[in-house]
């Protein structure tokens, strides 16, 4: 399994990559939604995207909107991994096009369960 982590904070990318690697999961990261879209359009072997929703310039909702525009391309499922943990934020992320949702700080077991869940629905 290969996961793409999109988060503007390199420390979050490092922490998630390290936790996933310790469980035998390959993960790469980028620090902007624009770069993430470019990678998805060129990299065919990404199984799941972990997306920070609150990023400068081009946030997670704009990313999801762009991802779901008709293009004839099939994209991997996206899990919102975000500090947006207020009432209604989970539903807003899912209605915005995310396949799953995990609040920060990330519980790695919860994240792995969410990854399994979205993969099984794929």
Steps between C-alpha positions, in 0.01 A plus 500: 500500500623849416371811674543866408499744793413862415568736791660844512690408819801279428495377862156346447618332180807362680295369794241330279763355264696360795191347663381347172845371407527323838189310395635409157313766302680711242419871522620812324413857574467846356435838660235647270171397347615618157805273519274219620274538195803496272627181664158333468488589132839341436525222761267209435592285801355706786236306692388761756553872558524644852401864468543788742193721455647828629781607272588848371423610145321178390323315779370145525149594387636663185712188443194273534299724268771486234541124546130434444462706183420283199827400337463135406766417758440285806671631813576311821285551809584801718500498879479841666764509774436830667488713811146591392330308777202719583143376482405453135857505362504126430175525305624808313816315392301195387246715314793683339617175345725333755460125544603507866588727789753491786555786745842623613684412710490176306449171678690265267271204573195712414673616181585143398139396559378790285747404224375139509143624488542723194706236318233237558233734352718584197 
